[in-house]
Amino acid sequence: MARPDHSKEDFRNKSKVGADFRKHNLYMARFEFSNFPNSDFSAASAKQCCFIRANLAGSNFTGANLYGANFGGADLRGVNFRSAILHHVNFENALIHDANFTSASIKMCKKLKLSNDQLEQIEQIKKLQREVSAKDLEVRKSSPEYQEKKLNSILKKPWVEAIRDEREKGGGIVIVLKYGYEFLDGLASNIQSFETVDSAQAGTTKKSVNQIS
């Protein structure tokens, strides 16, 4: 379904509480001095949109693309910018008290001055996301598909002869190198056991083995 198209439309000085612009195309639309508090702009495409001096307090811009938009002097108190694209967006003299900028692209914003509370909120969300990502990675690594893929990639190395996965028996992942190769671990052996597939992968790199002349 195509987005409702309001590109380059003139909303200057217009007023509506709780307006619905969700997923609308607002490219270069003009909202100067307008009154649209508590409105829904979520997932809208509002690139280069002009909101100078607009009252947007309490509105929702979650996931909106606001590339190059201008919020100069706008009332953005309590606005939700979560996950919004804010590249080159101007916030000069805008009121941003209690606005939510978590997961939004704020590094390339202009004149955005966040409070300590807002900065702390952003860092807390980032920390939580890192923890979730780490847990997801551990779950993925423990899956049979991941394990098999890693073991197959090790077996394809030209110096690896065989792999024996003895972890179910309380052992490790036994790697046997082909004749003429040995591990660079000081033991001068072509057989070595590893605890995990990741350590086996790292322990069988080209730098980890030596070709015997």
C-alpha positions in Angstrom: 0.0 0.0 0.0 1.4 3.4 -1.0 2.0 6.0 1.6 -0.6 8.9 1.8 1.2 11.7 0.0 1.5 15.1 1.6 4.8 16.0 0.1 5.4 19.8 -0.1 2.0 20.4 1.4 1.4 23.6 3.4 0.3 23.1 7.0 1.5 26.4 8.2 -0.5 27.9 11.0 -3.0 25.0 10.9 -4.1 23.3 14.1 -5.3 19.8 15.0 -4.7 17.9 18.3 -3.9 14.2 17.8 -3.5 14.3 14.0 -2.7 11.1 12.2 0.3 11.2 9.9 1.5 7.7 10.5 3.5 6.4 7.5 2.6 9.5 5.5 5.0 11.0 3.0 5.7 14.5 4.3 8.7 15.3 2.1 9.4 19.1 2.3 6.0 19.7 3.9 5.7 23.0 5.8 4.5 23.1 9.4 5.8 26.4 10.5 3.9 28.0 13.4 1.4 25.1 13.3 -0.3 23.4 16.3 -0.2 19.6 16.1 0.3 18.4 19.7 -0.1 14.7 20.6 0.0 13.7 16.9 1.2 10.5 15.3 4.1 10.9 12.9 5.5 7.4 13.5 7.3 5.8 10.5 6.5 8.9 8.5 8.9 10.0 5.7 9.4 13.6 6.6 12.7 14.4 5.0 13.5 18.1 4.8 10.2 18.9 6.5 10.0 22.3 8.2 8.6 22.4 11.7 9.9 25.9 12.7 8.1 27.2 15.8 5.5 24.3 15.5 3.8 23.0 18.7 4.4 19.2 18.5 4.4 18.5 22.3 3.6 14.9 23.1 3.8 13.7 19.5 5.2 10.4 18.3 8.0 10.3 15.7 9.0 6.7 16.4 10.9 5.3 13.4 10.3 8.4 11.3 12.8 9.5 8.6 13.5 13.2 9.4 16.6 13.6 7.4 17.3 17.3 7.0 14.2 18.4 8.9 14.1 21.7 10.8 12.7 21.9 14.3 14.1 25.3 15.1 12.2 26.9 18.0 9.6 24.1 18.0 7.9 22.8 21.1 9.0 19.2 21.3 8.4 18.5 25.0 7.6 14.9 25.6 8.0 14.0 22.0 9.1 10.4 21.2 11.9 10.3 18.6 12.8 6.6 19.4 14.7 5.0 16.5 14.1 8.0 14.3 16.5 9.0 11.5 17.8 12.5 12.6 20.7 13.1 10.2 21.3 16.8 9.7 18.2 17.7 11.7 18.2 21.2 13.2 17.1 21.5 16.9 18.2 25.1 17.5 16.2 26.7 20.3 13.7 23.8 20.3 12.1 22.8 23.6 13.1 19.1 24.2 12.3 18.6 27.9 11.3 14.9 28.5 11.7 14.1 24.7 12.9 10.5 24.1 15.9 10.1 21.8 16.7 6.5 22.5 18.1 4.5 19.5 17.7 7.6 17.3 20.6 8.7 15.1 21.6 11.8 17.0 25.3 12.1 16.1 24.8 14.3 13.1 22.1 16.5 14.6 22.5 20.3 14.7 22.1 22.3 17.9 20.7 19.4 19.9 21.5 19.9 23.6 20.4 16.9 25.7 20.0 16.9 29.4 21.9 14.6 31.7 18.8 12.6 32.3 18.3 12.1 28.5 21.9 11.1 28.0 21.6 8.6 30.8 18.4 7.2 29.3 20.2 6.7 26.0 23.2 5.0 27.6 20.9 2.7 29.7 19.1 1.6 26.5 22.4 1.0 24.7 23.6 -1.1 27.6 20.4 -3.2 27.6 20.7 -3.7 23.9 24.3 -4.9 24.2 23.3 -7.3 26.9 20.4 -8.6 24.8 22.7 -9.0 21.8 25.3 -10.8 23.8 22.6 -13.3 25.1 21.3 -13.8 21.6 24.8 -14.5 20.3 25.4 -17.1 23.0 22.1 -18.8 22.1 23.0 -18.8 18.5 26.5 -20.2 19.2 25.0 -23.0 21.2 22.7 -24.1 18.4 23.5 -27.3 16.5 23.4 -25.4 13.2 26.1 -23.0 14.3 28.3 -25.8 15.8 28.0 -27.8 12.6 28.8 -24.9 10.4 31.9 -24.0 12.4 33.2 -27.6 12.4 32.6 -27.9 8.6 34.6 -24.7 8.0 37.5 -26.1 10.1 37.5 -29.4 8.2 37.8 -27.5 4.9 41.1 -26.1 5.9 43.8 -27.7 3.7 45.9 -28.8 6.7 43.1 -30.5 8.7 42.8 -34.2 8.3 39.9 -35.0 10.6 37.7 -33.8 13.5 36.3 -35.8 16.4 33.7 -34.1 18.5 33.9 -35.9 21.9 32.2 -33.3 24.0 29.2 -35.6 24.7 31.6 -38.0 26.3 33.2 -35.4 28.5 36.0 -34.7 26.1 36.7 -31.9 23.7 36.9 -31.2 19.9 39.8 -33.2 18.7 41.5 -31.9 15.6 43.9 -34.1 13.6 46.2 -32.3 11.2 47.4 -33.9 7.9 50.8 -35.6 7.6 53.5 -32.9 7.5 51.7 -30.4 9.8 51.9 -29.8 13.5 50.4 -27.4 16.0 52.6 -24.5 17.1 52.1 -25.1 20.8 55.5 -26.5 21.7 54.4 -30.1 21.8 55.3 -30.9 18.2 52.0 -32.8 17.8 49.5 -33.0 15.0 46.6 -33.7 17.4 45.0 -31.2 19.7 41.8 -31.0 21.7 39.8 -27.8 22.1 36.9 -27.0 24.4 34.7 -25.0 22.0 34.3 -24.6 18.3 35.4 -21.0 18.5 38.7 -22.0 20.2 39.1 -24.8 17.6 38.6 -22.3 14.8 41.2 -19.9 16.3 43.6 -22.7 17.1 43.6 -24.0 13.5 44.4 -20.8 11.6 47.4 -20.7 9.3 49.4 -18.9 12.0 48.6 -21.7 14.5 50.1 -24.6 12.5 53.5 -25.4 11.1 54.3 -27.2 8.0 57.2 -29.6 8.6 59.8 -29.5 6.0 
